[in-house]
Amino acid sequence: MSDARPILLAAGGTGGHVFPAEALARTLIARGHAVRLATDPRGRAFGDRLPEVPVDPVRSATVAPGLLGKLKAATLLGLGYLDASGVLRRHRPAAVVGFGGYPSAPTVLAASRAGIPVLLHEQNALLGRVNRWLAGRAAAIATGFPLQSAGQESRRVEVTGNPVRPAIAAKADAPYPAPTEDGRLTLLVLGGSQGARVFSELIPAAVALLPDGLRNRLSIVQQCRPEDIEACRGRYAAIGADATLSTFFDDVPERLAAAQLVICRSGASTAAELATIGRPAILVPYPFAMDDHQTANARAIAASGGGWLMPQSDLTPEVLASRLEHLYTRPSVLVEAAGAARAAAHPDAADRLADLVLALAGQAAGLRASAATGA
């Protein structure tokens, strides 16, 4: 890049947006580039994990139902646009990277109108609502999956993968612990950042239906909602199952590395972590996700051979127990799926994303230099 202008990242406060932004920031800093973050109050914690990245506050709001909700959101997004315009004037970034979600919208919109090159990063297999709205203003779109409906953006889309947090990347080479004929069988159950209530009811019921010899070999590690954990613990105790339950695990990378099978939702960050470490999963998409994007993610994983899509609406204890018995009694199926999951990973996602944004910034710098010399 021919000048020292910073790269400005625009991201919201959810992990799905913040983790890739944080990974990109670390990569750019390691290459000697200055980075800033524009976000709303939900994203301020980013600065705690990466204090070398200055945080610029930009107001935003999720569009809520009803006329009053829409008016309030429009007002806050308009104020955010003014905030973002001020940030751009003060810091003159070489490029802006938007990670989706309403908190990224004011900054991306202001950058496009100021003639600053914009790169969008879409973590899911479908463009999110905000990225769809802003796609026409982006010089390029980087994606975690091949987009299932790229539309007019198809010629500007590059699959870079989803960058993962460093603790996950550190486990990328952990060998898969293949099941043995009479050894312990591990099952990791994750429900997103707050657990999934349906798992606390469904999975103990399914485990209860397994043959005694299989159930007695099973070690379950499960995340539960605080209000569900005691009831779930009681269900496992009633059938004598070995279950470790918690409302939060701060060692998910280690838990993933030790797992032979995972049951989880199919958010973009979860999908990227499964692929990076190479663990097969039964994927139960959150049925109320925006535009049903988790089902699109799960379809992509299933198509790669790295997991099995099981929609929540069709899932019963009997169906799940049958799938668990099938997988645990056929270790070769799990080993093959683990390999397929790892083959679908993009361990260099942060580097590929950094290459793309720096290329855009360099092109813009070249255009500025040409304009200054009259070439």
SULVENBEL-V638321 format. One record per residue. RES is the residue in one letter. PHI is phi in radians with two decimals (none if undefined). PSI is psi as a letter, one per 40 degrees, with the letter a starting at -180 (* if undefined). BURIAL is # if it has 24 or more other C-alpha atoms within 12 Angstrom, else .. Layout:
# SULVENBEL-V638321
{{RES PHI PSI BURIAL} {RES PHI PSI BURIAL}}
This chain:
# SULVENBEL-V638321
{{M none h #} {S -1.57 e .} {D -2.34 i .} {A -1.76 f .} {R -1.15 i #} {P -1.31 i #} {I -1.66 h #} {L -1.79 h #} {L -1.70 h #} {A -2.15 h #} {A -2.59 i #} {G -1.51 a #} {G -1.67 e #} {T -1.38 i #} {G -1.02 d #} {G -1.06 d #} {H -1.65 d #} {V -1.30 d #} {F -1.03 d #} {P -1.15 d #} {A -1.13 d #} {E -1.12 d #} {A -1.12 d #} {L -1.12 d #} {A -1.03 d #} {R -1.07 d #} {T -1.19 d #} {L -1.13 d #} {I -1.10 d .} {A -1.09 d .} {R -1.54 e .} {G 1.63 e .} {H -1.79 i #} {A -1.38 i #} {V -2.35 i #} {R -2.24 i #} {L -2.23 h #} {A -1.84 h #} {T -2.72 i #} {D -1.61 a #} {P -0.99 d .} {R -1.20 e #} {G -1.75 e #} {R -1.13 d #} {A -1.09 e #} {F -0.91 d #} {G -1.12 d #} {D -1.24 d .} {R -1.48 d .} {L -2.42 g #} {P -1.11 e .} {E -1.34 e .} {V -1.78 h #} {P -1.13 i #} {V -1.91 h #} {D -1.84 h #} {P -1.26 h #} {V -2.34 h #} {R -1.24 i #} {S -2.79 i #} {A -2.80 i #} {T -1.37 h #} {V -1.23 h .} {A -1.67 i .} {P -1.12 i .} {G 1.53 i .} {L -1.10 d .} {L -1.10 d .} {G -1.09 d .} {K -1.18 d .} {L -1.15 d .} {K -1.10 d .} {A -1.11 d #} {A -1.08 d .} {T -1.12 d .} {L -1.18 d #} {L -1.17 d #} {G -1.13 d #} {L -1.13 d #} {G -1.11 d #} {Y -1.07 d #} {L -1.14 d #} {D -1.02 d #} {A -1.13 d #} {S -1.06 d #} {G -1.15 d .} {V -1.07 d #} {L -1.15 d #} {R -1.14 d .} {R -1.26 d .} {H -1.95 e #} {R 0.77 g #} {P -1.13 i #} {A -1.32 d #} {A -2.84 i #} {V -2.14 h #} {V -2.01 h #} {G -1.75 h #} {F -1.83 e #} {G 1.50 i #} {G 1.46 i #} {Y -1.03 d #} {P -1.07 d #} {S -1.47 e #} {A -1.09 d #} {P -1.03 d #} {T -1.22 d #} {V -1.13 d #} {L -1.11 d #} {A -1.11 d #} {A -1.14 d #} {S -1.12 d #} {R -1.31 d .} {A -1.59 e #} {G 1.38 e #} {I -1.58 h #} {P -1.09 h #} {V -2.07 h #} {L -2.00 h #} {L -1.78 i #} {H -2.03 h #} {E -1.91 h #} {Q -1.37 d #} {N -1.73 i #} {A -1.40 e #} {L -2.15 h #} {L -1.08 h #} {G -1.19 i #} {R -1.02 d #} {V -1.21 d #} {N -1.15 d #} {R -1.10 d #} {W -1.12 d .} {L -1.66 e #} {A -0.98 d #} {G -1.16 e #} {R -1.68 e #} {A -1.61 i #} {A -1.25 d #} {A -2.77 i #} {I -2.22 h #} {A -1.73 i #} {T -2.29 i #} {G -1.44 d #} {F -2.20 i #} {P -1.06 h #} {L -1.16 h #} {Q -1.39 e #} {S -2.59 g .} {A -1.40 d #} {G 1.06 a .} {Q -1.25 e .} {E -1.48 e #} {S -1.00 d .} {R -1.35 e .} {R -1.95 e #} {V -1.75 h #} {E -2.27 h #} {V -1.41 h #} {T -1.78 e #} {G 1.57 i #} {N -1.74 h #} {P -1.07 i #} {V -1.99 i #} {R -1.18 i #} {P -0.99 d #} {A -1.12 d .} {I -1.29 d #} {A -1.01 d #} {A -1.17 e .} {K -1.75 e #} {A -1.07 d #} {D -1.75 e .} {A -1.15 h #} {P -1.15 i .} {Y -1.28 h #} {P -1.43 g #} {A -1.04 h #} {P -1.07 i #} {T -1.90 i .} {E -1.05 d .} {D -2.33 e .} {G -1.50 i .} {R -1.18 i .} {L -2.04 h #} {T -1.86 i #} {L -2.36 h #} {L -1.88 h #} {V -2.07 h #} {L -2.10 i #} {G -2.13 f #} {G 1.49 a #} {S -1.18 d #} {Q -2.19 e .} {G 1.33 i #} {A -2.28 h #} {R -1.02 d #} {V -1.05 d #} {F -1.16 d #} {S -1.17 d #} {E -1.72 d #} {L -1.26 d #} {I -1.23 d #} {P -1.02 d #} {A -1.13 d #} {A -1.20 d #} {V -1.06 d #} {A -1.08 d #} {L -1.54 e #} {L -1.25 i #} {P -0.99 i .} {D -0.94 d .} {G -1.09 d .} {L -1.36 d #} {R -1.08 d #} {N -1.23 e #} {R -1.63 e #} {L -1.52 h #} {S -1.99 h #} {I -1.89 h #} {V -2.10 h #} {Q -2.39 h #} {Q -1.56 h #} {C -2.30 i #} {R -1.18 i #} {P -0.95 d .} {E -1.32 e .} {D -1.89 e #} {I -1.15 d #} {E -1.21 d .} {A -1.12 d .} {C -1.13 d #} {R -1.06 d #} {G -1.14 d .} {R -1.12 d #} {Y -1.19 d #} {A -1.07 d .} {A -1.13 d .} {I -1.89 e .} {G 1.20 f .} {A -1.49 i #} {D -1.47 h #} {A -2.37 h #} {T -1.87 h #} {L -2.04 i #} {S -2.74 i #} {T -1.41 e #} {F -2.75 h #} {F -1.96 h #} {D -1.63 e .} {D -2.20 f .} {V -0.98 d #} {P -0.99 d #} {E -1.18 d .} {R -1.11 d #} {L -1.09 d #} {A -1.09 d #} {A -1.47 e #} {A -1.42 i #} {Q -1.60 d #} {L -2.65 i #} {V -2.15 h #} {I -1.98 h #} {C -2.82 i #} {R -1.26 a #} {S -2.29 f #} {G -1.16 i #} {A -1.11 d #} {S -1.15 d #} {T -1.03 d #} {A -1.05 d #} {A -1.16 d #} {E -1.21 d #} {L -1.04 d #} {A -1.19 d #} {T -1.06 d #} {I -1.52 e #} {G 1.36 f #} {R -2.16 h #} {P -1.27 i #} {A -2.53 i #} {I -1.55 h #} {L -1.81 h #} {V -2.07 g #} {P -1.02 i #} {Y -1.11 h #} {P -1.26 e #} {F -1.90 e .} {A -1.13 i .} {M -0.92 h .} {D 1.02 e .} {D 0.95 f #} {H -1.16 d #} {Q -1.17 d #} {T -1.15 d #} {A -1.07 d #} {N -1.08 d #} {A -1.11 d #} {R -1.06 d #} {A -1.12 d #} {I -1.16 d #} {A -1.08 d #} {A -1.11 d .} {S -1.37 e #} {G 1.60 e #} {G -1.58 e #} {G -3.05 a #} {W -2.29 h #} {L -1.42 h #} {M -2.32 g #} {P -1.03 i #} {Q -1.04 d #} {S -1.13 d .} {D -1.78 e .} {L -1.60 h #} {T -2.14 i #} {P -0.97 d #} {E -1.14 d .} {V -1.13 d .} {L -1.19 d #} {A -1.05 d #} {S -1.09 d .} {R -1.16 d #} {L -1.09 d #} {E -1.10 d #} {H -1.05 d .} {L -1.27 d #} {Y -1.25 d #} {T -1.63 e #} {R -2.29 g .} {P -0.95 d #} {S -1.10 d .} {V -1.17 d #} {L -1.17 d #} {V -1.08 d #} {E -1.13 d #} {A -1.17 d #} {A -1.07 d #} {G -1.13 d #} {A -1.17 d #} {A -1.05 d #} {R -1.17 d #} {A -1.14 d #} {A -1.50 e #} {A -1.31 i #} {H -2.13 g #} {P -1.10 e #} {D -1.76 f #} {A -1.00 d #} {A -1.13 d #} {D -1.17 d #} {R -1.16 d #} {L -1.17 d #} {A -1.09 d #} {D -1.01 d .} {L -1.17 d #} {V -1.22 d #} {L -1.22 d #} {A -1.12 d #} {L -1.10 d #} {A -1.10 d #} {G -1.16 d #} {Q -1.09 d .} {A -1.14 d #} {A -1.11 d #} {G -1.12 d .} {L -1.16 d .} {R -1.11 d .} {A -1.15 d .} {S -1.11 d .} {A -1.13 d .} {A -1.19 d .} {T -1.65 e .} {G 1.34 e .} {A -1.28 * .}}
